[in-house]
Structure formats: structure tokens, C-alpha cells
Amino acid sequence: MKDKVQVHDLTFVPYITASELDSAIKTLALQIKSELKDMDPLFVCIMNGAFMFAGELLSHIDEDYEVAFAQYSSYCGTSSTNQLKEVLPLKVPIKDRVIVIIEDLIDTGFTMKCLKDKYINEGAKAVYIATMLLKREALINSVEPDFVGIEIKNKFIVGHGLDYDGRGRLLKDIYILDEN
């Protein structure tokens, strides 16, 4: 893990190691397998941020389930816009399916609340949410993830799929904004 990383105009310091993430993701995968094993879920990876988490999670699930990708945007810089923009719509039918949304980070819960409602309204039988990270202190929408890897502070972070204006995503560890 690097001592500091610079992303655009901001400096970040170490927060969560890749090995801590891997352990949490393995535990999450076992929990999902146990609870949803007979439901034939459709896993929906929310791009771009969840791509690393989704790949790791699904490799630990190691079953013959279907996976699809969708992309939504609600952030600009370091804060939420509170408007959901569909960038890449889900391209598989979800009517009567059990959906597991795979998300990298839930903070306000805005995107997950919108997506859960959207998928239910489109006919999904059930919608579960699996998130690598949860900022419980930041939740302002009535959404409760079903599967949580690690609960974290309400601070801005980058790495392991999470970005700051498109950069910092490919760092294997997670770094928190340096406030010093």
C-alpha cells in the first residue's frame, strides 16, 4: 500500500487494504450463496465503479448464474447530484427474476433506492442489494442493503473501483481523503 496517492488536485492516504477487502468479499459471497442458492438470481453489476468488486464477488460465488451490466450516474466530483441518469440500460429481461444489484459503495442510498424501485416496477420478483462498502452515517434514503462487505466512515474515498472524476479507480487498495 502506498503512503499517499495524488488524484487530480486531492491527496489520499491509506484506508482499507486489498487483503481486508478480499476477506470481506469472500465472506459476502458465502452469505449470498447460502441465502440465494435456490433462487437462480440475476446479478446486475453497476458500472463503472463495481466492476472490480463484481468480478471478485462472482468468482467466489462460483456458480452458473447470469450476470448483466448497467450504468447510472448521480455524482459530480466528490458529491451526489441527487439526480439519477441512466447511461447504459440493463439489456436483459428482469420480469419474474430475482435480482442482486452489485454496487461498490452506498452512501446516501439515492441510486440504490431508485434502482430497487425501478426493477420492482419493471416486474422483478425480488431485488437484493450487495455492496462492497456502506457509509451508514450518510444514508438519507429508505434503502437497506441486504449484503454488506464493510461499513466505513462518511469520508470521500478512491481505489478498488471507486474514483474521483474518473481517476483512482484502478488502485487495488482503498484510500481516504487526506484532511491534514
KEKE-3310 file (N, C-alpha, C; in steps of 0.2 Angstrom, whole numbers, plus 5000, padded with zeros to 4 digits):
npx = (5004:5003:5010:5004:4993:4990:4976:4970:4968:4968:4974:4976:4976:4981:4968:4959:4965:4969:4969:4961:4949:4947:4945:4933:4925:4925:4918:4906:4902:4900:4889:4879:4878:4873:4861:4853:4854:4845:4837:4841:4847:4849:4863:4867:4878:4883:4890:4903:4910:4908:4915:4927:4924:4913:4918:4927:4918:4909:4917:4920:4908:4905:4896:4884:4877:4868:4874:4873:4875:4874:4873:4873:4872:4875:4884:4895:4911:4915:4903:4885:4873:4860:4851:4847:4854:4852:4865:4869:4858:4850:4851:4844:4829:4820:4808:4799:4811:4824:4834:4850:4858:4874:4884:4897:4899:4888:4881:4872:4862:4853:4854:4853:4840:4832:4835:4831:4817:4814:4817:4808:4796:4797:4794:4802:4804:4810:4822:4838:4852:4869:4883:4900:4905:4898:4892:4885:4881:4879:4867:4852:4841:4827:4833:4840:4854:4856:4866:4882:4899:4909:4907:4910:4918:4910:4917:4926:4932:4944:4949:4950:4940:4933:4931:4938:4932:4934:4947:4959:4952:4959:4967:4973:4970:4961:4959:4958:4952:4964:4964:4973)
npy = (4994:5011:5026:5038:5045:5054:5061:5069:5085:5082:5074:5058:5045:5029:5018:5006:4990:4979:4966:4965:4969:4958:4948:4952:4951:4938:4932:4939:4933:4920:4921:4926:4915:4905:4911:4913:4902:4893:4901:4906:4919:4934:4943:4960:4971:4986:4998:5011:5009:4997:4986:4979:4974:4966:4957:4950:4946:4938:4928:4921:4916:4907:4899:4894:4906:4920:4936:4953:4970:4987:5005:5019:5036:5048:5056:5070:5076:5076:5074:5070:5072:5070:5066:5054:5047:5037:5029:5017:5006:4992:4977:4964:4954:4956:4953:4944:4939:4936:4948:4953:4967:4973:4984:4996:5005:5012:5027:5040:5032:5035:5031:5017:5016:5021:5012:5000:5002:5004:4992:4983:4989:4986:4973:4963:4949:4949:4961:4962:4969:4970:4977:4982:4992:5002:5018:5020:5031:5041:5038:5043:5040:5028:5014:4998:4989:4972:4964:4967:4972:4979:4992:5009:5025:5041:5048:5054:5043:5034:5021:5003:5002:5013:5031:5047:5059:5051:5045:5036:5024:5012:5008:4996:4995:5004:5021:5036:5053:5064:5074:5083)
npz = (5000:4996:5003:5001:4989:4974:4967:4954:4960:4973:4989:4995:5008:5015:5018:5018:5015:5001:5005:5016:5010:5001:5010:5016:5005:5001:5012:5011:4998:5002:5011:5002:4993:5001:5006:4994:4986:4979:4971:4958:4954:4945:4943:4944:4939:4943:4934:4933:4944:4951:4945:4948:4961:4958:4949:4958:4968:4961:4957:4968:4972:4962:4954:4942:4937:4930:4924:4922:4915:4920:4919:4929:4933:4946:4952:4954:4953:4970:4976:4977:4965:4967:4956:4946:4932:4918:4910:4903:4900:4907:4899:4898:4901:4916:4922:4933:4939:4951:4957:4960:4964:4962:4969:4972:4982:4994:4999:5001:4997:4987:4973:4974:4980:4970:4959:4965:4966:4953:4947:4953:4949:4936:4936:4942:4953:4966:4973:4978:4987:4986:4993:4992:5001:5014:5019:5032:5040:5031:5025:5018:5012:5011:5011:5013:5012:5008:5008:5015:5013:5020:5033:5033:5037:5034:5023:5009:4997:4987:4975:4971:4962:4965:4961:4958:4949:4937:4939:4949:4951:4948:4958:4969:4983:4995:4997:5008:5009:5012:5026:5032)
capx = (5000:5007:5009:4999:4991:4988:4972:4969:4970:4967:4978:4973:4980:4978:4962:4957:4970:4966:4968:4955:4943:4946:4942:4926:4921:4924:4913:4899:4900:4897:4882:4874:4877:4869:4854:4850:4856:4839:4833:4843:4847:4852:4867:4867:4884:4883:4896:4909:4913:4908:4917:4932:4920:4908:4922:4929:4912:4906:4922:4920:4901:4907:4890:4881:4871:4868:4876:4872:4878:4870:4877:4869:4877:4872:4889:4899:4916:4915:4896:4880:4869:4853:4848:4849:4855:4854:4870:4869:4852:4850:4848:4841:4823:4820:4802:4799:4818:4827:4839:4855:4862:4881:4887:4904:4898:4882:4882:4866:4857:4849:4855:4850:4833:4829:4836:4827:4810:4814:4817:4802:4791:4798:4792:4807:4801:4813:4828:4843:4857:4875:4888:4906:4906:4892:4893:4878:4880:4877:4861:4846:4835:4825:4835:4844:4857:4855:4873:4887:4906:4912:4904:4915:4916:4907:4923:4927:4937:4946:4953:4947:4934:4930:4935:4937:4932:4937:4954:4960:4949:4962:4971:4970:4968:4956:4962:4953:4954:4969:4961:4978)
capy = (5000:5017:5030:5043:5045:5060:5060:5076:5090:5079:5069:5052:5041:5023:5017:4998:4986:4974:4959:4966:4969:4951:4944:4954:4949:4931:4931:4941:4928:4914:4923:4926:4908:4902:4914:4914:4897:4890:4907:4907:4926:4938:4948:4966:4975:4993:5001:5008:5008:4990:4981:4975:4971:4961:4951:4946:4943:4932:4922:4917:4913:4901:4895:4896:4911:4925:4942:4958:4976:4993:5011:5025:5042:5053:5060:5075:5077:5072:5074:5067:5077:5068:5065:5048:5047:5031:5029:5011:5002:4984:4974:4958:4954:4955:4951:4937:4937:4938:4952:4955:4973:4973:4991:4997:5010:5015:5032:5042:5027:5038:5027:5010:5017:5022:5006:4995:5004:5004:4985:4981:4992:4983:4966:4959:4946:4952:4964:4962:4974:4968:4982:4981:4997:5006:5023:5021:5038:5046:5036:5048:5037:5022:5008:4994:4984:4965:4961:4972:4969:4983:4998:5014:5032:5045:5052:5053:5038:5031:5015:4997:5003:5020:5036:5054:5062:5046:5043:5032:5018:5005:5007:4989:4997:5010:5027:5041:5059:5067:5081:5086)
capz = (5000:4995:5009:4999:4982:4972:4961:4952:4965:4980:4991:4998:5012:5016:5022:5018:5011:4996:5008:5020:5005:4999:5016:5017:4999:5002:5017:5007:4993:5005:5013:4996:4990:5006:5006:4987:4982:4975:4968:4951:4954:4940:4946:4940:4941:4942:4931:4932:4950:4954:4941:4952:4966:4955:4947:4964:4972:4957:4956:4975:4972:4958:4952:4935:4937:4925:4926:4917:4917:4919:4922:4931:4936:4951:4956:4950:4958:4977:4979:4974:4962:4968:4950:4943:4925:4915:4905:4900:4902:4908:4892:4899:4904:4923:4924:4937:4941:4957:4955:4965:4962:4964:4970:4975:4988:4996:5004:5003:4996:4982:4967:4976:4981:4963:4956:4968:4964:4945:4945:4955:4944:4929:4936:4946:4959:4972:4972:4984:4986:4988:4992:4995:5006:5016:5023:5036:5043:5026:5022:5019:5008:5014:5007:5017:5008:5010:5009:5016:5015:5026:5034:5033:5039:5029:5020:5002:4996:4980:4974:4971:4958:4966:4958:4959:4942:4933:4941:4956:4951:4947:4964:4972:4990:4996:5001:5011:5008:5017:5028:5035)
cpx = (5004:5005:5004:4998:4988:4983:4969:4972:4970:4972:4975:4978:4977:4972:4960:4962:4966:4965:4962:4948:4942:4943:4935:4922:4920:4918:4906:4897:4897:4890:4877:4873:4872:4862:4850:4851:4851:4835:4835:4844:4851:4856:4868:4873:4883:4889:4897:4912:4913:4911:4922:4928:4916:4913:4925:4924:4910:4911:4922:4913:4902:4902:4888:4875:4873:4870:4875:4875:4874:4875:4872:4874:4873:4877:4892:4905:4916:4908:4891:4876:4861:4848:4851:4849:4856:4859:4870:4863:4853:4847:4846:4834:4823:4813:4802:4806:4819:4833:4844:4859:4868:4883:4893:4903:4891:4883:4875:4860:4852:4849:4851:4843:4830:4830:4831:4819:4809:4813:4811:4796:4791:4797:4797:4803:4803:4820:4832:4848:4863:4880:4894:4907:4899:4894:4886:4876:4878:4870:4855:4840:4834:4827:4840:4847:4856:4861:4878:4894:4908:4909:4910:4913:4913:4912:4923:4933:4938:4949:4948:4940:4931:4934:4934:4938:4935:4944:4954:4956:4953:4967:4968:4968:4964:4960:4957:4956:4958:4966:4967:4981)
cpy = (5006:5022:5036:5042:5052:5059:5067:5081:5088:5074:5064:5048:5034:5022:5009:4995:4981:4968:4960:4966:4962:4947:4945:4951:4942:4929:4933:4936:4922:4915:4923:4919:4905:4904:4913:4908:4893:4895:4909:4915:4928:4943:4954:4970:4982:4996:5008:5006:5000:4984:4977:4971:4965:4955:4947:4942:4937:4926:4918:4914:4907:4896:4898:4900:4916:4932:4947:4965:4982:4999:5016:5030:5046:5057:5065:5077:5073:5072:5072:5073:5076:5068:5059:5048:5040:5032:5023:5007:4995:4981:4967:4958:4953:4953:4944:4935:4939:4942:4954:4961:4973:4980:4991:5000:5012:5021:5035:5037:5029:5033:5020:5011:5017:5016:5000:4996:5002:4996:4981:4983:4988:4975:4961:4956:4948:4956:4964:4967:4971:4974:4980:4986:5001:5011:5024:5028:5043:5044:5041:5045:5030:5016:5005:4989:4977:4962:4966:4970:4973:4990:5003:5021:5036:5050:5050:5048:5036:5024:5009:4998:5010:5025:5043:5057:5057:5043:5040:5026:5011:5004:5000:4990:5003:5015:5032:5048:5062:5074:5085:5092)
cpz = (5000:5001:5007:4991:4980:4966:4960:4957:4972:4982:4996:5002:5013:5020:5023:5013:5007:5000:5013:5016:5003:5004:5016:5011:4999:5007:5014:5002:4996:5008:5007:4993:4995:5006:4999:4983:4977:4971:4961:4950:4948:4944:4941:4942:4938:4940:4932:4938:4952:4950:4944:4957:4963:4952:4953:4967:4968:4957:4963:4975:4967:4956:4945:4935:4932:4928:4920:4920:4916:4922:4923:4934:4941:4954:4951:4955:4964:4980:4974:4971:4964:4962:4947:4935:4922:4909:4900:4903:4903:4902:4893:4902:4912:4926:4927:4939:4948:4955:4961:4962:4966:4964:4974:4982:4989:5001:5006:5002:4990:4976:4969:4977:4974:4959:4958:4966:4957:4944:4947:4951:4937:4930:4940:4952:4965:4970:4979:4982:4989:4987:4995:5001:5007:5021:5027:5038:5037:5023:5023:5016:5011:5010:5012:5013:5012:5012:5009:5017:5021:5027:5036:5035:5033:5027:5013:5001:4988:4980:4974:4967:4959:4964:4960:4952:4937:4934:4948:4956:4951:4953:4967:4979:4990:5000:5003:5010:5014:5019:5032:5031)
residu = (MET:LYS:ASP:LYS:VAL:GLN:VAL:HIS:ASP:LEU:THR:PHE:VAL:PRO:TYR:ILE:THR:ALA:SER:GLU:LEU:ASP:SER:ALA:ILE:LYS:THR:LEU:ALA:LEU:GLN:ILE:LYS:SER:GLU:LEU:LYS:ASP:MET:ASP:PRO:LEU:PHE:VAL:CYS:ILE:MET:ASN:GLY:ALA:PHE:MET:PHE:ALA:GLY:GLU:LEU:LEU:SER:HIS:ILE:ASP:GLU:ASP:TYR:GLU:VAL:ALA:PHE:ALA:GLN:TYR:SER:SER:TYR:CYS:GLY:THR:SER:SER:THR:ASN:GLN:LEU:LYS:GLU:VAL:LEU:PRO:LEU:LYS:VAL:PRO:ILE:LYS:ASP:ARG:VAL:ILE:VAL:ILE:ILE:GLU:ASP:LEU:ILE:ASP:THR:GLY:PHE:THR:MET:LYS:CYS:LEU:LYS:ASP:LYS:TYR:ILE:ASN:GLU:GLY:ALA:LYS:ALA:VAL:TYR:ILE:ALA:THR:MET:LEU:LEU:LYS:ARG:GLU:ALA:LEU:ILE:ASN:SER:VAL:GLU:PRO:ASP:PHE:VAL:GLY:ILE:GLU:ILE:LYS:ASN:LYS:PHE:ILE:VAL:GLY:HIS:GLY:LEU:ASP:TYR:ASP:GLY:ARG:GLY:ARG:LEU:LEU:LYS:ASP:ILE:TYR:ILE:LEU:ASP:GLU:ASN)
# end
